[in-house]
Structures are given as structure tokens and as C-alpha cells.
Amino acid sequence: MRKLYILTIAILLGLGGCVSDTFERDQLDLDLMVAVQSTSPTNDLAYYVIPQSTELSKIPQDPRNPLTPTKVELGSFLFFETGMGIVPENAAGMQSYSCSSCHVPAADFKPGRKQGIGEGGFGFGFKGESRVKHSAYEEAQMDVQGIRPLSVLNVAFSAENTLWNGSFGSAGANEGLEDIFGVHDEATDLNHLGFHGLETQNIEGFEIHRLLMTPELADELGYTSYFDEAFPEYTGEERYSNLTASLAISAYLRTITTSEAPFQKWLQGDMGAMSNSEKRGALLFFGKANCSSCHSSPAFSATRFFALGVNDLDDQISFKEDAETRKKNLGRGGFTGRQEDMFKFKVPHLYNLQGTSFYFHGSSKRSLEEVVEYFDVAIPENPDVPAEAIASEFRPLNMTDEEKADLVAFLKFGLQDPTVEKYMPTALPSGNCYPNADSSSKRDIGCE
């Protein structure tokens, strides 16, 4: 009745064209509400609302690593702390790298280049795009990602099992797989510790990424009091260790949420937060394109695995490629060893896709337009993936050009939180430069 009244008045006043936009917007909002509610497990919009970073009780967490403000604060420093890089493969890299070398806030917490470089890298640029191999390093010494990393944004919503193959974590998809922990992937023996995937991955990450925390280093870098407050239940040297440091970093990562994205504002009542194109794209996401059937968590991620036949990262320098590292291309199957899991990769979250132009586990697509087109035509591109492995859900969508443009608008703008750099500390207690501390990076970031 209200919309009919508005339209009638508009026609009488000769303003039909102007109010027509208002009518379309109102109808889009109503249609989108129905579509969102129909896919919500709770049958309401609230399911998709992502909590603020300070709403710790609303953020999914590991019961063995409960979130506290002091633990999160400590983790926010350690994630960027270059001073922990004291066990490099080459002395030239001493205390020059950090977790954030490959998870750059300005790049939406992803590598600013196709392939992330931790130790052995040199330079930074504006958001990590200019990081290259240090001349002092042999390729075998490099700490380089052989697969495009999943974003750490909203990681709390898929933290039970992490990595593209879901290999870390004792619960969730890995429950009942205890007999293969450490069998096909030695690092997954850590799952026996009983933590969720995020915590387990970070425990392993300290070793693989050549980071170290000790009581002496905690004192030297100015973190002793932070550890004391965050981990009173740990005693002796264990309080200042790789274990507690990894738990603090995990706590911090769980609080990095995209609660300020336009779609989030729309969910909470701001109907003007998204454009009509973005709303039409959202309708496609929850309807014809059926994206939400797989991207089903509040962050549009899921601990489910599908083979889409996209290309791997093998056309890039991997520095340390061998039979073990090549298992990354097998996806879930590289962890379980099961034929039915081969080439299946985890469903990633979909917020903040603008920061870099690399998509899928092999960075094979360079724009969201290419990603949408790939799903629309549904033709696998990787000849190494057998046809019988391809997910049955991967089939042509037959969208029009306008529909594809609207879906891109929703993914690109409706799900983009422009405030995520706020999660980067303004300074570290140690006073060290970050995210990198090599001479070239220092010049790039203005930290001499």
C-alpha cells in the first residue's frame, strides 16, 4: 500500500521517473530479503551478520583458546613482529620477515603479488607487490608459498579446518580421520594436540616460516608483560613460547572481520548501503547463480571441498618444489590419500576480493569478471583434473551479460569492507619495522 501511494503521488506530480528508481529499490530490497531468508539456516537475515571485532563472545572460537582482549592485543603485535625471525636459512634474512610479509593489510591480508614470499624476500612496494627474491638467497632457501593462500579475513567462520585441503584441525571435517594424521602429510600429526585448524596451522607455521619465541626474546622485544596477562594458566618457559605466540596470533586473526561491508550494513537495515546493481547481483548470488549453496557460512565460506578444474600455480617459481610440495595440487586428496578427494579444494570466503587481482588456489584468474565467466560457462581449464572428479555443482549458469555485471558488482563492491587496515597496529612494542624489515622494505614503507 505504501509503495502504491508513493507511485500515485509521483505520477500526479509528474515525477514518475524519479520515484520509479525508489520503487525499484524498494522492490529489490523486499525480493532480496526473501532470497536471503530462504537460504539462511535460521530463516532470518541475522545469520549472515558478521560480528564486530570487539564482540568476542559472538566470534566462533576454539574452546581450548578462548578469546580475551589481552590475548588478541598480543596477537595483533606478534603477527607483524619481524623480531621473531631469528632462525633464518640465510643470515641475510635475520629479523627481516613476519607473518604479515604474506598477509598484507593493504592487500586485504593476502600477498600483494601472485606468490607470497616470507624469508628470502626483498622489498615491499605499496602492498607487497614489489617483493622479490633476495640476491643473497639460493632458491632452495626461500620460504615461498607454492599455492595462493586463503585470506585470513573472517577466518573464524572456517577455522575448524584450515588450508585449501582442510588438513589442519582435529574436529569438523577431520573428525574420525585420526588414523591418517601425519601419514600423508607429516605436519598434520599436530592435529593430535586437539586444537582447531587455525591454532594448529599457526603452531606448525612457526616452524615452517622460521619464527621463534623464547622467554629471552619476549623480554628483549617488550612482550613479557603481555604474555603474563594473556596466558596466566601457562607456567615457566612455556608461557613465552611458540605455542602461546601461535595461540595469540590465532586469537587476533579470529577478530579480523569485514563487518563494515555494504552488504553487512544492508543486513542491519541500511537499505541505501548497496546500489541497485549490487542488489540485483546479490539476488543472483542467492538465486539463479546459486553461489550461496556452496558459500554458505556468514562469511560465504564453507568447510566443504569441490573440484573445479582450475589451473595450479606451477607456472610460477616455487623455489622448493619436490614430491611433497607438489601434493598441494591434489587438494583434499593430498591430505587424505583418498581417490574421491583428489583435486578438491576448500570453499573460500568471498569478502574483500578487491585487494589483489589473483583468484583461485592457483591464481589462474586475474579479475572478478574472469571468475564469474569461469563459473558461468563451467568449462574446466586444468587438463590434469579428470572429468569424473569435477563437481556436479559446476555447470553452466547461462547468465546474461547484464546479470554477470550485476553479480560482479555485488562481489566487488557489496562485499568490500574498506576499513580492514585498521587491524594493523600503529607501532610494535619492540619498535621494529614491519611487515618486513629488510633495507629495501624499510625504504618502501618509510621506516629507516
C-alpha positions as CSV (number, residue, x, y, z in Angstrom):
1,M,0.0,0.0,0.0
2,R,2.8,2.4,0.9
3,K,4.6,1.9,-2.4
4,L,1.3,2.3,-4.4
5,Y,0.7,5.6,-2.6
6,I,4.2,6.8,-3.4
7,L,3.9,5.9,-7.1
8,T,0.4,7.5,-7.3
9,I,1.7,10.8,-5.9
10,A,4.7,10.7,-8.2
11,I,2.5,10.3,-11.3
12,L,0.3,13.2,-10.2
13,L,3.3,15.4,-9.6
14,G,5.0,14.4,-12.9
15,L,7.9,12.8,-11.0
16,G,7.3,9.2,-12.1
17,G,10.9,8.7,-13.4
18,C,12.5,9.8,-10.2
19,V,10.2,7.7,-7.9
20,S,10.5,4.8,-10.3
21,D,14.0,4.3,-9.0
22,T,12.7,4.4,-5.5
23,F,10.1,1.8,-6.3
24,E,12.7,-0.4,-7.9
25,R,15.0,-0.1,-4.9
26,D,12.2,-0.9,-2.5
27,Q,11.2,-4.0,-4.5
28,L,14.8,-5.1,-4.8
29,D,15.1,-4.9,-1.0
30,L,12.0,-6.9,-0.5
31,D,13.0,-9.5,-3.0
32,L,16.5,-9.8,-1.6
33,M,15.2,-10.1,2.0
34,V,13.1,-13.1,0.9
35,A,16.0,-14.6,-1.0
36,V,18.4,-14.2,1.9
37,Q,16.0,-15.6,4.4
38,S,15.2,-18.6,2.2
39,T,18.9,-19.7,2.3
40,S,19.5,-18.8,5.9
41,P,19.6,-21.9,8.2
42,T,17.9,-19.7,10.8
43,N,15.4,-18.3,8.3
44,D,16.4,-14.7,9.1
45,L,18.9,-12.1,8.0
46,A,20.8,-12.2,11.3
47,Y,22.5,-15.4,10.3
48,Y,24.7,-13.6,7.8
49,V,25.6,-10.7,10.1
50,I,29.3,-10.8,10.9
51,P,30.2,-9.5,14.4
52,Q,32.4,-6.5,15.1
53,S,36.0,-7.4,16.1
54,T,35.3,-6.4,19.7
55,E,32.3,-8.6,20.1
56,L,34.4,-11.5,21.2
57,S,31.5,-13.6,22.5
58,K,29.9,-13.7,19.1
59,I,33.0,-14.8,17.2
60,P,33.5,-18.5,16.7
61,Q,36.5,-19.7,18.7
62,D,38.4,-22.8,19.8
63,P,37.3,-23.7,23.3
64,R,40.9,-24.5,24.1
65,N,41.9,-21.0,23.0
66,P,39.2,-18.7,24.3
67,L,39.3,-15.1,23.1
68,T,40.3,-12.4,25.5
69,P,41.2,-8.7,24.8
70,T,44.7,-9.1,26.1
71,K,45.4,-12.2,24.0
72,V,44.0,-10.5,20.9
73,E,46.2,-7.5,21.5
74,L,49.3,-9.6,21.9
75,G,48.5,-11.5,18.7
76,S,48.0,-8.2,16.8
77,F,51.6,-7.3,17.6
78,L,53.1,-10.8,17.0
79,F,51.5,-11.2,13.6
80,F,53.6,-8.2,12.4
81,E,56.7,-8.8,14.6
82,T,59.8,-9.1,12.4
83,G,61.9,-9.6,15.6
84,M,60.7,-13.2,15.8
85,G,62.5,-14.1,12.5
86,I,65.7,-15.3,14.3
87,V,66.1,-18.7,12.7
88,P,66.5,-17.9,9.0
89,E,68.0,-20.2,6.4
90,N,70.4,-17.4,5.4
91,A,71.9,-14.8,7.8
92,A,70.9,-12.0,5.4
93,G,67.3,-12.6,6.4
94,M,67.7,-12.2,10.1
95,Q,64.7,-10.5,11.7
96,S,63.5,-9.2,8.3
97,Y,60.2,-11.0,7.9
98,S,56.9,-11.7,9.7
99,C,53.5,-13.4,9.2
100,S,52.3,-10.2,7.5
101,S,55.0,-10.5,4.9
102,C,52.5,-12.7,3.0
103,H,49.3,-11.3,4.6
104,V,49.4,-7.6,3.9
105,P,46.6,-5.5,5.3
106,A,46.6,-3.1,2.3
107,A,46.1,-6.2,0.0
108,D,43.1,-7.4,2.2
109,F,45.5,-9.5,4.2
110,K,46.7,-11.5,1.2
111,P,50.1,-11.4,-0.7
112,G,50.3,-8.3,-2.9
113,R,51.8,-10.5,-5.6
114,K,50.8,-13.8,-7.2
115,Q,53.1,-15.8,-4.9
116,G,53.8,-14.8,-1.3
117,I,57.4,-14.6,-0.1
118,G,58.4,-14.7,3.5
119,E,62.0,-15.2,4.4
120,G,64.3,-14.6,1.4
121,G,62.2,-11.7,0.1
122,F,63.5,-8.2,-0.5
123,G,61.4,-5.1,-0.9
124,F,57.7,-4.3,-0.4
125,G,56.3,-1.6,-2.7
126,F,52.9,-0.3,-1.6
127,K,51.2,-3.5,-0.7
128,G,53.8,-6.2,-1.1
129,E,53.6,-6.3,-4.9
130,S,57.3,-5.4,-5.3
131,R,58.7,-8.2,-3.1
132,V,61.3,-10.2,-5.0
133,K,64.0,-12.8,-4.2
134,H,66.9,-11.5,-2.2
135,S,70.2,-11.8,-4.1
136,A,71.9,-13.5,-1.2
137,Y,69.5,-16.4,-1.3
138,E,69.6,-19.7,-3.1
139,E,66.2,-20.8,-4.4
140,A,66.2,-23.8,-2.1
141,Q,66.5,-21.4,0.9
142,M,63.4,-19.4,0.1
143,D,60.2,-19.5,2.2
144,V,57.7,-19.2,-0.7
145,Q,54.1,-20.1,-0.9
146,G,53.5,-22.7,-3.6
147,I,49.8,-22.1,-3.6
148,R,47.7,-19.0,-3.3
149,P,46.9,-18.6,0.4
150,L,43.3,-18.4,1.6
151,S,42.5,-15.0,3.1
152,V,42.7,-14.6,6.9
153,L,39.7,-12.2,6.9
154,N,36.7,-13.8,8.6
155,V,38.8,-16.9,9.2
156,A,36.9,-17.6,12.4
157,F,34.0,-18.9,10.3
158,S,36.0,-21.6,8.7
159,A,38.7,-22.2,11.3
160,E,37.9,-25.7,12.4
161,N,39.8,-27.0,9.3
162,T,42.3,-24.7,7.5
163,L,44.3,-24.6,4.3
164,W,42.8,-25.4,0.9
165,N,42.8,-29.1,1.7
166,G,41.4,-28.7,5.2
167,S,44.2,-30.7,6.7
168,F,44.7,-28.9,9.9
169,G,42.3,-29.3,12.9
170,S,41.1,-32.3,14.8
171,A,37.4,-31.5,14.6
172,G,35.0,-30.7,11.9
173,A,35.7,-32.4,8.6
174,N,38.7,-34.2,10.1
175,E,36.8,-35.9,12.9
176,G,37.2,-39.6,12.5
177,L,40.4,-39.2,10.4
178,E,42.7,-39.5,13.4
179,D,44.4,-42.6,11.9
180,I,45.8,-40.6,9.0
181,F,47.1,-37.6,10.9
182,G,50.7,-37.3,10.0
183,V,50.5,-40.2,7.4
184,H,50.3,-38.4,4.0
185,D,51.3,-35.0,5.5
186,E,53.8,-35.1,8.3
187,A,52.8,-31.7,9.7
188,T,49.2,-32.9,10.3
189,D,50.5,-35.1,13.2
190,L,49.9,-31.8,15.2
191,N,46.2,-32.4,14.9
192,H,46.6,-34.8,17.8
193,L,47.1,-31.8,20.0
194,G,43.3,-31.3,19.8
195,F,43.1,-27.7,18.6
196,H,41.0,-26.3,15.8
197,G,42.7,-25.9,12.4
198,L,43.6,-22.2,12.8
199,E,45.5,-22.8,16.0
200,T,47.1,-26.0,14.7
201,Q,48.2,-24.3,11.5
202,N,49.8,-21.5,13.3
203,I,51.7,-23.8,15.6
204,E,53.1,-25.5,12.6
205,G,53.6,-22.1,10.9
206,F,56.2,-21.0,13.4
207,E,58.5,-23.8,12.4
208,I,57.9,-23.8,8.6
209,H,58.1,-20.0,8.5
210,R,61.2,-19.9,10.7
211,L,59.9,-17.9,13.6
212,L,60.7,-18.4,17.2
213,M,59.6,-17.1,20.6
214,T,61.5,-17.6,23.8
215,P,61.4,-16.1,27.3
216,E,64.6,-14.1,26.5
217,L,63.2,-12.8,23.2
218,A,59.9,-11.9,24.8
219,D,61.8,-9.8,27.3
220,E,64.1,-8.3,24.7
221,L,61.2,-7.3,22.4
222,G,59.0,-5.9,25.2
223,Y,56.3,-8.7,25.3
224,T,56.9,-10.3,28.7
225,S,54.1,-8.5,30.4
226,Y,51.7,-9.1,27.5
227,F,52.3,-12.9,27.8
228,D,51.9,-12.8,31.5
229,E,48.5,-11.2,31.2
230,A,47.3,-13.2,28.2
231,F,48.4,-16.7,29.4
232,P,48.4,-16.9,33.2
233,E,47.5,-20.6,33.0
234,Y,50.8,-21.4,31.4
235,T,53.9,-21.6,33.7
236,G,57.6,-21.3,33.3
237,E,59.2,-21.0,29.8
238,E,56.0,-22.4,28.1
239,R,54.3,-19.1,28.8
240,Y,56.7,-17.4,26.4
241,S,56.9,-20.0,23.6
242,N,55.9,-20.8,20.0
243,L,52.7,-22.4,21.4
244,T,51.4,-19.4,23.2
245,A,52.6,-17.0,20.5
246,S,50.7,-19.0,17.9
247,L,47.6,-19.1,20.1
248,A,47.7,-15.3,20.5
249,I,48.1,-14.8,16.7
250,S,45.1,-17.2,16.2
251,A,43.0,-15.2,18.6
252,Y,43.9,-12.0,16.8
253,L,43.1,-13.5,13.4
254,R,39.7,-14.6,14.5
255,T,38.8,-10.9,15.2
256,I,39.7,-9.6,11.8
257,T,36.1,-9.3,10.4
258,T,34.6,-7.4,7.5
259,S,31.6,-6.0,9.5
260,E,31.7,-2.7,7.6
261,A,31.0,-4.1,4.1
262,P,27.9,-2.6,2.4
263,F,26.1,-5.9,2.5
264,Q,26.6,-6.1,6.2
265,K,25.1,-2.6,6.6
266,W,22.2,-3.6,4.4
267,L,21.6,-6.7,6.5
268,Q,21.3,-4.4,9.5
269,G,18.8,-2.1,8.0
270,D,20.7,0.4,5.8
271,M,18.8,-0.1,2.6
272,G,20.9,2.5,0.8
273,A,24.2,0.8,1.5
274,M,24.2,-1.0,-1.8
275,S,23.4,0.1,-5.3
276,N,20.6,-1.4,-7.3
277,S,23.2,-3.3,-9.4
278,E,24.8,-4.7,-6.3
279,K,21.3,-5.8,-5.0
280,R,20.5,-7.5,-8.3
281,G,23.8,-9.2,-8.1
282,A,23.0,-10.4,-4.5
283,L,19.7,-11.7,-5.8
284,L,21.7,-13.8,-8.4
285,F,24.1,-14.9,-5.7
286,F,21.2,-16.3,-3.6
287,G,19.1,-17.3,-6.6
288,K,19.9,-18.1,-10.2
289,A,23.7,-18.3,-9.8
290,N,23.2,-20.4,-6.7
291,C,26.5,-19.2,-5.1
292,S,25.1,-19.5,-1.6
293,S,24.6,-23.2,-1.9
294,C,28.4,-23.7,-1.5
295,H,29.4,-20.3,0.0
296,S,27.1,-21.0,2.9
297,S,28.7,-19.5,6.1
298,P,28.1,-16.0,7.3
299,A,31.4,-15.1,5.6
300,F,30.4,-17.0,2.5
301,S,33.0,-19.7,3.1
302,A,32.5,-23.4,4.0
303,T,34.4,-26.4,5.1
304,R,33.4,-28.3,2.0
305,F,35.6,-29.4,-0.9
306,F,35.0,-29.3,-4.6
307,A,37.0,-29.9,-7.8
308,L,36.5,-27.0,-10.2
309,G,39.4,-27.9,-12.6
310,V,41.2,-24.6,-12.3
311,N,44.9,-24.3,-13.1
312,D,47.6,-24.7,-10.4
313,L,50.4,-22.3,-9.5
314,D,53.0,-24.4,-11.3
315,D,53.9,-21.7,-13.8
316,Q,55.4,-19.7,-11.0
317,I,58.8,-20.0,-9.4
318,S,58.3,-22.2,-6.4
319,F,61.9,-22.4,-5.3
320,K,61.4,-25.6,-3.3
321,E,59.3,-27.9,-5.5
322,D,59.5,-31.6,-4.7
323,A,57.2,-34.6,-4.5
324,E,56.0,-33.5,-1.1
325,T,55.2,-29.9,-2.0
326,R,53.5,-31.0,-5.2
327,K,50.8,-32.6,-3.1
328,K,49.3,-29.1,-2.9
329,N,47.8,-29.6,-6.3
330,L,45.9,-32.7,-5.2
331,G,43.8,-30.6,-2.8
332,R,41.9,-32.6,-0.1
333,G,43.3,-35.8,-1.6
334,G,46.8,-34.8,-0.8
335,F,45.9,-35.0,2.9
336,T,43.5,-38.0,3.0
337,G,45.1,-40.1,0.2
338,R,41.6,-41.0,-0.9
339,Q,40.8,-41.1,-4.7
340,E,37.4,-39.5,-4.2
341,D,39.1,-36.4,-2.6
342,M,41.6,-35.8,-5.3
343,F,41.7,-32.2,-6.8
344,K,39.0,-31.0,-4.3
345,F,39.7,-27.6,-2.7
346,K,38.0,-25.8,0.2
347,V,35.3,-23.2,-0.4
348,P,36.9,-19.8,0.2
349,H,35.2,-16.8,1.8
350,L,34.2,-14.0,-0.6
351,Y,34.6,-10.8,1.3
352,N,37.2,-8.2,0.2
353,L,38.2,-9.6,-3.2
354,Q,39.5,-6.2,-4.5
355,G,42.8,-6.0,-2.7
356,T,44.7,-8.2,-5.2
357,S,43.8,-9.4,-8.7
358,F,44.6,-13.1,-8.1
359,Y,41.9,-15.7,-7.7
360,F,41.6,-19.5,-7.0
361,H,44.3,-21.6,-5.4
362,G,46.5,-21.2,-8.5
363,S,45.9,-17.5,-9.0
364,S,44.7,-18.5,-12.5
365,K,42.2,-15.7,-12.8
366,R,43.1,-12.0,-12.7
367,S,39.7,-10.3,-12.3
368,L,36.3,-11.0,-10.8
369,E,34.9,-10.7,-14.3
370,E,37.0,-13.7,-15.3
371,V,35.9,-15.6,-12.2
372,V,32.3,-15.1,-12.9
373,E,32.7,-16.0,-16.5
374,Y,34.5,-19.2,-15.5
375,F,31.5,-20.3,-13.3
376,D,29.1,-19.2,-16.0
377,V,30.5,-21.3,-18.8
378,A,31.6,-24.1,-16.4
379,I,34.4,-25.5,-18.6
380,P,37.4,-26.9,-16.6
381,E,40.8,-25.5,-17.7
382,N,43.2,-27.9,-16.0
383,P,43.9,-30.9,-18.2
384,D,45.4,-32.8,-15.1
385,V,42.0,-32.9,-13.4
386,P,39.9,-35.8,-14.8
387,A,36.4,-35.1,-15.9
388,E,34.9,-37.5,-13.4
389,A,36.4,-35.5,-10.5
390,I,34.7,-32.3,-11.4
391,A,31.9,-31.3,-9.0
392,S,28.4,-31.9,-10.3
393,E,27.5,-28.4,-9.0
394,F,29.9,-26.9,-11.5
395,R,27.6,-26.5,-14.5
396,P,26.7,-23.6,-16.9
397,L,24.6,-20.8,-15.4
398,N,23.6,-19.2,-18.6
399,M,23.6,-15.7,-17.3
400,T,23.2,-12.6,-19.5
401,D,25.9,-10.0,-19.8
402,E,23.9,-7.7,-17.5
403,E,23.4,-10.4,-14.9
404,K,27.2,-11.2,-14.9
405,A,27.9,-7.4,-14.5
406,D,25.5,-7.3,-11.5
407,L,27.0,-10.3,-9.9
408,V,30.5,-8.8,-10.2
409,A,29.2,-5.6,-8.7
410,F,27.9,-7.4,-5.6
411,L,31.2,-9.4,-5.2
412,K,33.4,-6.4,-5.9
413,F,31.6,-3.6,-4.0
414,G,28.8,-5.1,-1.9
415,L,31.2,-7.4,0.0
416,Q,34.2,-5.0,0.3
417,D,35.0,-3.6,3.7
418,P,37.2,-0.6,3.2
419,T,38.3,-0.4,6.8
420,V,40.4,-3.6,7.3
421,E,43.7,-1.7,7.5
422,K,42.5,-0.7,11.0
423,Y,43.6,-4.1,12.2
424,M,47.2,-3.2,11.6
425,P,48.9,-1.8,14.7
426,T,50.3,1.8,14.6
427,A,53.5,0.6,16.2
428,L,55.0,-2.5,17.8
429,P,56.3,-2.6,21.4
430,S,59.7,-3.7,20.0
431,G,59.9,-0.6,17.8
432,N,60.8,-2.9,14.9
433,C,59.8,-2.1,11.3
434,Y,57.0,-4.2,9.8
435,P,55.7,-6.1,7.9
436,N,59.2,-6.5,6.6
437,A,62.5,-5.2,7.9
438,D,65.0,-5.7,5.0
439,S,66.7,-2.5,3.8
440,S,64.6,-2.2,0.7
441,S,61.3,-2.7,2.5
442,K,62.3,-0.1,5.1
443,R,62.7,2.4,2.4
444,D,59.4,1.5,0.8
445,I,57.4,1.8,4.0
446,G,59.3,4.8,5.3
447,C,60.8,3.0,8.3
448,E,64.5,3.7,8.3
